[in-house]
Amino acid sequence: MAVPKNRTSAARRDKRRASNIKMSAPGLSVCPQCHEPKLAHRVCGNCGFYRGKEVVATEE
């Protein structure tokens, strides 16, 4: 089993972990049918439309 020969410094450790901090929230767009916020390139959870067509039937 591999065992580290030297201790990893805090700077080196934190440099490795820094990429996770740069993540941002996904961008929301407005549904053209119901004008609710939704994730881009996905079916609207409120009305079930995607690119002007009803993809998922919703109960109203």
N, CA, C and O atoms as a printed pandas DataFrame, in Angstrom:
     atom_number atom_name residue_name chain_id  residue_number  x_coord  y_coord  z_coord
0              1         N          MET        A               1    0.839   -1.185    0.000
1              2        CA          MET        A               1    0.000    0.000    0.000
2              3         C          MET        A               1    0.884    1.250    0.000
3              4         O          MET        A               1    1.889    1.297    0.710
4              5         N          ALA        A               2    0.519    2.252   -0.786
5              6        CA          ALA        A               2    1.328    3.463   -0.893
6              7         C          ALA        A               2    1.144    4.335    0.345
7              8         O          ALA        A               2    0.027    4.568    0.805
8              9         N          VAL        A               3    2.267    4.806    0.868
9             10        CA          VAL        A               3    2.260    5.677    2.039
10            11         C          VAL        A               3    3.039    6.927    1.681
11            12         O          VAL        A               3    4.141    6.821    1.141
12            13         N          PRO        A               4    2.498    8.132    1.966
13            14        CA          PRO        A               4    3.225    9.347    1.635
14            15         C          PRO        A               4    4.536    9.450    2.409
15            16         O          PRO        A               4    4.581    9.176    3.608
16            17         N          LYS        A               5    5.591    9.843    1.720
17            18        CA          LYS        A               5    6.901    9.952    2.364
18            19         C          LYS        A               5    6.992   11.235    3.186
19            20         O          LYS        A               5    7.580   11.252    4.268
20            21         N          ASN        A               6    6.400   12.310    2.656
21            22        CA          ASN        A               6    6.434   13.599    3.348
22            23         C          ASN        A               6    5.016   14.116    3.549
23            24         O          ASN        A               6    4.086   13.756    2.828
24            25         N          ARG        A               7    4.889   14.972    4.553
25            26        CA          ARG        A               7    3.594   15.568    4.845
26            27         C          ARG        A               7    3.219   16.553    3.736
27            28         O          ARG        A               7    4.072   17.292    3.243
28            29         N          THR        A               8    1.942   16.559    3.345
29            30        CA          THR        A               8    1.457   17.518    2.355
30            31         C          THR        A               8    1.209   18.848    3.052
31            32         O          THR        A               8    0.493   18.911    4.051
32            33         N          SER        A               9    1.807   19.908    2.519
33            34        CA          SER        A               9    1.656   21.214    3.149
34            35         C          SER        A               9    0.225   21.719    2.970
35            36         O          SER        A               9   -0.496   21.274    2.077
36            37         N          ALA        A              10   -0.171   22.649    3.828
37            38        CA          ALA        A              10   -1.519   23.207    3.780
38            39         C          ALA        A              10   -1.753   23.950    2.470
39            40         O          ALA        A              10   -2.854   23.909    1.921
40            41         N          ALA        A              11   -0.727   24.627    1.966
41            42        CA          ALA        A              11   -0.873   25.376    0.713
42            43         C          ALA        A              11   -1.128   24.424   -0.454
43            44         O          ALA        A              11   -1.991   24.683   -1.294
44            45         N          ARG        A              12   -0.384   23.334   -0.504
45            46        CA          ARG        A              12   -0.554   22.365   -1.586
46            47         C          ARG        A              12   -1.926   21.685   -1.486
47            48         O          ARG        A              12   -2.601   21.472   -2.493
48            49         N          ARG        A              13   -2.317   21.353   -0.266
49            50        CA          ARG        A              13   -3.625   20.730   -0.041
50            51         C          ARG        A              13   -4.755   21.674   -0.446
51            52         O          ARG        A              13   -5.704   21.259   -1.111
52            53         N          ASP        A              14   -4.658   22.929   -0.051
53            54        CA          ASP        A              14   -5.718   23.889   -0.342
54            55         C          ASP        A              14   -5.776   24.248   -1.819
55            56         O          ASP        A              14   -6.849   24.544   -2.344
56            57         N          LYS        A              15   -4.622   24.225   -2.499
57            58        CA          LYS        A              15   -4.608   24.459   -3.946
58            59         C          LYS        A              15   -5.414   23.384   -4.671
59            60         O          LYS        A              15   -6.136   23.669   -5.626
60            61         N          ARG        A              16   -5.280   22.165   -4.207
61            62        CA          ARG        A              16   -5.993   21.054   -4.812
62            63         C          ARG        A              16   -7.497   21.186   -4.593
63            64         O          ARG        A              16   -8.284   20.834   -5.471
64            65         N          ARG        A              17   -7.896   21.684   -3.444
65            66        CA          ARG        A              17   -9.322   21.803   -3.111
66            67         C          ARG        A              17   -9.965   23.077   -3.651
67            68         O          ARG        A              17  -11.188   23.209   -3.599
68            69         N          ALA        A              18   -9.187   24.007   -4.161
69            70        CA          ALA        A              18   -9.700   25.320   -4.557
70            71         C          ALA        A              18  -10.647   25.254   -5.748
71            72         O          ALA        A              18  -11.494   26.133   -5.906
72            73         N          SER        A              19  -10.524   24.233   -6.587
73            74        CA          SER        A              19  -11.361   24.175   -7.785
74            75         C          SER        A              19  -12.825   23.962   -7.439
75            76         O          SER        A              19  -13.694   24.339   -8.225
76            77         N          ASN        A              20  -13.127   23.372   -6.295
77            78        CA          ASN        A              20  -14.512   23.147   -5.909
78            79         C          ASN        A              20  -15.213   24.434   -5.508
79            80         O          ASN        A              20  -16.438   24.521   -5.594
80            81         N          ILE        A              21  -14.462   25.427   -5.076
81            82        CA          ILE        A              21  -15.060   26.687   -4.638
82            83         C          ILE        A              21  -15.579   27.478   -5.836
83            84         O          ILE        A              21  -16.517   28.264   -5.702
84            85         N          LYS        A              22  -14.971   27.271   -7.010
85            86        CA          LYS        A              22  -15.320   28.070   -8.179
86            87         C          LYS        A              22  -16.652   27.678   -8.808
87            88         O          LYS        A              22  -17.121   28.355   -9.723
88            89         N          MET        A              23  -17.271   26.597   -8.332
89            90        CA          MET        A              23  -18.546   26.175   -8.901
90            91         C          MET        A              23  -19.616   27.217   -8.609
91            92         O          MET        A              23  -19.650   27.805   -7.529
92            93         N          SER        A              24  -20.486   27.436   -9.583
93            94        CA          SER        A              24  -21.559   28.409   -9.402
94            95         C          SER        A              24  -22.903   27.720   -9.618
95            96         O          SER        A              24  -22.974   26.605  -10.134
96            97         N          ALA        A              25  -23.939   28.394   -9.220
97            98        CA          ALA        A              25  -25.285   27.848   -9.385
98            99         C          ALA        A              25  -25.630   27.754  -10.861
99           100         O          ALA        A              25  -25.168   28.581  -11.647
100          101         N          PRO        A              26  -26.433   26.766  -11.263
101          102        CA          PRO        A              26  -26.794   26.646  -12.670
102          103         C          PRO        A              26  -27.625   27.843  -13.128
103          104         O          PRO        A              26  -28.414   28.390  -12.357
104          105         N          GLY        A              27  -27.444   28.244  -14.378
105          106        CA          GLY        A              27  -28.164   29.387  -14.911
106          107         C          GLY        A              27  -29.617   29.050  -15.176
107          108         O          GLY        A              27  -29.929   28.020  -15.773
108          109         N          LEU        A              28  -30.492   29.913  -14.734
109          110        CA          LEU        A              28  -31.929   29.722  -14.955
110          111         C          LEU        A              28  -32.375   30.572  -16.129
111          112         O          LEU        A              28  -31.881   31.682  -16.326
112          113         N          SER        A              29  -33.309   30.049  -16.907
113          114        CA          SER        A              29  -33.920   30.812  -17.980
114          115         C          SER        A              29  -35.422   30.851  -17.720
115          116         O          SER        A              29  -35.915   30.158  -16.830
116          117         N          VAL        A              30  -36.142   31.648  -18.481
117          118        CA          VAL        A              30  -37.578   31.805  -18.299
118          119         C          VAL        A              30  -38.302   30.973  -19.348
119          120         O          VAL        A              30  -37.973   31.030  -20.533
120          121         N          CYS        A              31  -39.277   30.208  -18.911
121          122        CA          CYS        A              31  -40.074   29.391  -19.824
122          123         C          CYS        A              31  -40.942   30.317  -20.681
123          124         O          CYS        A              31  -41.638   31.176  -20.139
124          125         N          PRO        A              32  -40.914   30.157  -22.016
125          126        CA          PRO        A              32  -41.729   31.028  -22.863
126          127         C          PRO        A              32  -43.233   30.752  -22.760
127          128         O          PRO        A              32  -44.040   31.602  -23.134
128          129         N          GLN        A              33  -43.612   29.586  -22.263
129          130        CA          GLN        A              33  -45.036   29.244  -22.156
130          131         C          GLN        A              33  -45.661   29.802  -20.883
131          132         O          GLN        A              33  -46.661   30.518  -20.932
132          133         N          CYS        A              34  -45.058   29.465  -19.739
133          134        CA          CYS        A              34  -45.663   29.838  -18.458
134          135         C          CYS        A              34  -44.886   30.925  -17.716
135          136         O          CYS        A              34  -45.329   31.384  -16.663
136          137         N          HIS        A              35  -43.735   31.341  -18.247
137          138        CA          HIS        A              35  -42.910   32.414  -17.691
138          139         C          HIS        A              35  -42.398   32.100  -16.286
139          140         O          HIS        A              35  -42.199   33.007  -15.479
140          141         N          GLU        A              36  -42.188   30.822  -15.997
141          142        CA          GLU        A              36  -41.591   30.400  -14.734
142          143         C          GLU        A              36  -40.097   30.153  -14.951
143          144         O          GLU        A              36  -39.700   29.785  -16.057
144          145         N          PRO        A              37  -39.268   30.342  -13.942
145          146        CA          PRO        A              37  -37.842   30.022  -14.115
146          147         C          PRO        A              37  -37.640   28.521  -14.235
147          148         O          PRO        A              37  -38.287   27.739  -13.539
148          149         N          LYS        A              38  -36.722   28.118  -15.140
149          150        CA          LYS        A              38  -36.422   26.705  -15.343
150          151         C          LYS        A              38  -34.962   26.568  -15.722
151          152         O          LYS        A              38  -34.331   27.544  -16.126
152          153         N          LEU        A              39  -34.417   25.360  -15.595
153          154        CA          LEU        A              39  -33.048   25.107  -16.012
154          155         C          LEU        A              39  -32.978   25.121  -17.534
155          156         O          LEU        A              39  -33.898   24.653  -18.205
156          157         N          ALA        A              40  -31.901   25.652  -18.075
157          158        CA          ALA        A              40  -31.739   25.746  -19.516
158          159         C          ALA        A              40  -31.623   24.354  -20.128
159          160         O          ALA        A              40  -31.038   23.459  -19.518
160          161         N          HIS        A              41  -32.166   24.163  -21.311
161          162        CA          HIS        A              41  -32.099   22.916  -22.080
162          163         C          HIS        A              41  -32.780   21.756  -21.374
163          164         O          HIS        A              41  -32.372   20.606  -21.536
164          165         N          ARG        A              42  -33.812   22.045  -20.594
165          166        CA          ARG        A              42  -34.570   21.005  -19.913
166          167         C          ARG        A              42  -36.049   21.304  -19.996
167          168         O          ARG        A              42  -36.453   22.445  -20.219
168          169         N          VAL        A              43  -36.852   20.275  -19.816
169          170        CA          VAL        A              43  -38.308   20.429  -19.847
170          171         C          VAL        A              43  -38.737   21.278  -18.660
171          172         O          VAL        A              43  -38.204   21.130  -17.560
172          173         N          CYS        A              44  -39.691   22.159  -18.879
173          174        CA          CYS        A              44  -40.211   23.002  -17.805
174          175         C          CYS        A              44  -40.984   22.116  -16.836
175          176         O          CYS        A              44  -41.870   21.364  -17.243
176          177         N          GLY        A              45  -40.648   22.205  -15.568
177          178        CA          GLY        A              45  -41.325   21.402  -14.555
178          179         C          GLY        A              45  -42.728   21.878  -14.266
179          180         O          GLY        A              45  -43.532   21.126  -13.717
180          181         N          ASN        A              46  -43.039   23.104  -14.620
181          182        CA          ASN        A              46  -44.353   23.658  -14.324
182          183         C          ASN        A              46  -45.377   23.305  -15.401
183          184         O          ASN        A              46  -46.478   22.857  -15.080
184          185         N          CYS        A              47  -45.026   23.502  -16.686
185          186        CA          CYS        A              47  -45.998   23.280  -17.757
186          187         C          CYS        A              47  -45.687   22.072  -18.632
187          188         O          CYS        A              47  -46.559   21.617  -19.371
188          189         N          GLY        A              48  -44.465   21.540  -18.570
189          190        CA          GLY        A              48  -44.118   20.352  -19.343
190          191         C          GLY        A              48  -43.739   20.623  -20.787
191          192         O          GLY        A              48  -43.678   19.686  -21.583
192          193         N          PHE        A              49  -43.483   21.870  -21.152
193          194        CA          PHE        A              49  -43.125   22.211  -22.531
194          195         C          PHE        A              49  -41.613   22.272  -22.684
195          196         O          PHE        A              49  -40.895   22.625  -21.749
196          197         N          TYR        A              50  -41.137   21.921  -23.886
197          198        CA          TYR        A              50  -39.734   22.084  -24.253
198          199         C          TYR        A              50  -39.679   22.452  -25.720
199          200         O          TYR        A              50  -40.196   21.721  -26.566
200          201         N          ARG        A              51  -39.060   23.572  -26.030
201          202        CA          ARG        A              51  -38.925   24.103  -27.391
202          203         C          ARG        A              51  -40.277   24.217  -28.106
203          204         O          ARG        A              51  -40.399   23.868  -29.280
204          205         N          GLY        A              52  -41.281   24.704  -27.389
205          206        CA          GLY        A              52  -42.568   24.974  -27.987
206          207         C          GLY        A              52  -43.490   23.772  -28.116
207          208         O          GLY        A              52  -44.609   23.911  -28.610
208          209         N          LYS        A              53  -43.049   22.592  -27.682
209          210        CA          LYS        A              53  -43.887   21.395  -27.771
210          211         C          LYS        A              53  -44.108   20.830  -26.375
211          212         O          LYS        A              53  -43.221   20.895  -25.524
212          213         N          GLU        A              54  -45.305   20.269  -26.141
213          214        CA          GLU        A              54  -45.574   19.652  -24.856
214          215         C          GLU        A              54  -44.937   18.260  -24.847
215          216         O          GLU        A              54  -45.313   17.386  -25.628
216          217         N          VAL        A              55  -43.983   18.074  -23.962
217          218        CA          VAL        A              55  -43.241   16.820  -23.886
218          219         C          VAL        A              55  -43.768   15.955  -22.757
219          220         O          VAL        A              55  -43.849   14.735  -22.895
220          221         N          VAL        A              56  -44.125   16.570  -21.651
221          222        CA          VAL        A              56  -44.627   15.862  -20.486
222          223         C          VAL        A              56  -46.023   16.368  -20.192
223          224         O          VAL        A              56  -46.241   17.572  -20.053
224          225         N          ALA        A              57  -46.961   15.456  -20.097
225          226        CA          ALA        A              57  -48.348   15.852  -19.786
226          227         C          ALA        A              57  -48.422   16.241  -18.311
227          228         O          ALA        A              57  -47.920   15.528  -17.443
228          229         N          THR        A              58  -49.055   17.381  -18.041
229          230        CA          THR        A              58  -49.207   17.855  -16.670
230          231         C          THR        A              58  -50.680   17.947  -16.324
231          232         O          THR        A              58  -51.522   18.185  -17.189
232          233         N          GLU        A              59  -50.979   17.755  -15.055
233          234        CA          GLU        A              59  -52.363   17.889  -14.598
234          235         C          GLU        A              59  -52.634   19.346  -14.275
235          236         O          GLU        A              59  -51.841   19.988  -13.587
236          237         N          GLU        A              60  -53.728   19.864  -14.757
237          238        CA          GLU        A              60  -54.059   21.273  -14.502
238          239         C          GLU        A              60  -55.372   21.389  -13.801
239          240         O          GLU        A              60  -55.817   22.498  -13.503
